[in-house]
Amino acid sequence: MQRTEVFHREELAKRLADDLMSEEGASGLFITGPRRTGKSTFIREDLIPVLKKKYASEVVYADLWEDRAANPGDVIVSAIKAQLLQYDGFILKAAGGVGLDRFKVGGLEMSLDNIGIGKGETLSKALTMLAAASKKPVTLIIDEAQQTQVTEEGRQALYALKAARDSMNSTAGAGFRLLATGSNSDKLASLVEDKDQAFYQAPLMPLPTLGKDYLQWFRNKQNFEPKPSIEAMIEAFDHCNHRPEPFRAVFKALKYKTDVTPEDIDEVFMSMVASSLASAKANFLQQVNGLNPLDLAALKVMARDDKKFSPYSKTSFADYKAFIFAQTGEMPEAIPQSSVQQALERLRGEKFVWRAGRGAYLIEDTQHAVWMKEVVEQGVDDVDRARREINARVATS
């Protein structure tokens, strides 16, 4: 079986590593990039090797989306424990393998089983132990860091990591860097813009998307003719929101179109891209149209209001009724707050929305948010008529 080739962005990795390991990077670095645009691949294949080779850093990687059901605080703790257990010379594997309660590293003593949020051994101590065991500064990379906000343990983990940062970056400290990534800029921004967050005012930057150099590399790898021009590929990739997966799928289908001529290849290719994206949109809309009326109404109000969405405001409740009436043609009854809570939880369970702490909700996928906004804009007249009808009936009742 042939292994999937990876497009490397070595220069970008070097620059990002330099920023992270600089004095300014000591406070932590947050980078955002849309889902399925190659962010995690870049981190694993390009950035981590640079951090290890150029800066001799001990890298711990925690992917909070690998198991969405797992508590994000536990995932971070488990990643640190797993890295500690790699060091044979300090009886760490023996401690974990036979249930020994305590072990010593570099003059420090710790209970492996008690590492965790709210337990006896702090993350700061565990990371200091890791630095002592590896004889290297430690870099912790948290992929999809916004997921920390869905549980109290996840939120507390960030405060524990801030304490580790402050301790390990002191004059006598071993050195610590945190890189946090997220696939939604609004979600990740909340971790550095909210004064109550552990990493308030830490740097936040967008990760550059794949561009012309990637497309040229990908085009050169294709073993069929004719191929679309690089100009058509750039336009198509933009339509795909710089996501390689849907773009590659169209190329795979194009390969088996044997009746295409060099003169019409670009037109055929662009038509196939448009058809593929339209199909993805139709599939999504079919899913949301199958939701019960209140769930769909909540999703529409959320799409319209974006970060200003307030699920339990008087205005939102009036809007839920208007959207339901516009959809069903039936006058909705009074909507209790508990019903809205249940609707939001169902949407979260179906991965349509994401919930941060303190009742903040956002649509999970940025592309889905765009499509839902389009639906809301297209139906604005119907909703306005429904709202007027509801008000008229209330006035005459």
C-alpha positions, 0 to 999 in steps of 0.5 A: 500500500502506497503511503499518502504523500504530505506537502511540507511547509518547512519555512512556515514551520521554522518561522512559527517555531521561532515565534513560539520559542522567542521571549514573546512566545513565553506567554503562549501562542494561539493559532487558528485555521478552519477545519480540514485545511491541513492545520493538524497535518502541518503541526505533526509533519512540519512544526513538531520536527522543527521544535525537536531538531532546532530547539531540542524541545520535549513536545507533548501533543494533545488532540482534544478532538481525537475522542470528542466524548473524552473530558478535555482536561483528562486528555491533556493530563493523559498526554503528559503522563504518556510522555513521562512514561517514555523515560525508562531510566527513571523507573517511570515505566516500572512505576506505571506497569506494576502500580508503584505509587511514587517515583523520583526524577531529578530530586523530585518525587511524584505519584503518577496516579495522582497527576491531574486537575484537582488531584495531589500532583499538579500539572506544573510539577508533572511538566517540571518532572518531564523536563528533568527526565528529558533534560529538555524544555517542554512544549505542549501543543493542544490541538482544538484547544477551544474544546477545553471550554466544554467542561470545568476540568478543561477550563481548570486545565488551562489555569493549571498550565498558566501556573506551569508556564509562570513557574517553568519560565522563571529564571531558574525554570526548565522552560515551557511553551504552549501552542494552542490551535483551533478551527474556529477563530471566534471560539479560540479568540474567546480564550485570549480576549476574555479577561477571566481566561487563563491566557488572557491577551496571549498572541492569536494569529491565523495560520496561512492557508494552503496556496499556489505552491501546494496546488502546483505540487499537487498538480505535478503529482497527477499522472493524467492529461489534460489537467486543469490550469493552475489558474482554474485550480486556484479559483476552485480551491478558493471555492472549496475554502482551501480544504484539500479533501473536497478538492482532491475528490473532484480531481479523482473523479476528473481523472476518469473523464476520458472524453475531456479535451485540453480546450474544455478541461477548465470549464469541465473542472469548474462545473464539477467543483460547483456540483460537488459543493452544491451536493454537500450543501444540499446534504447539509440542508436536508439534515437540518430540515429534518430537525424538529421546528424548535431545534431548527428555529434555534439554529437559524437565530444562532446563525443570524446573530452569530456571537451576539446570540442570546438563547434565553432573551425575550427577543430570541423567544419571539424569533423562535416563534416567528421561525416556527410559524414561517416553517410550519404555518401553525401558531406556536404555543408558549415556549418554556425555557427548558424546551430551548435548553433541550433543543440546544443540547440536542443540537450540540449532541448532533454536532451542529453547535458548540457550547462554551462556558457560561451559555455561549453557543456557536455553530460548529462548522464555519461552512455550515454557519455560512449556509445557514445564514444564506437560508435565513436571508432567503427566508427573511420576508416569510419570517417578517410576515409570520412575526406580523401575523403572530403579533396581530393574533396576540393583539386580537386575542 
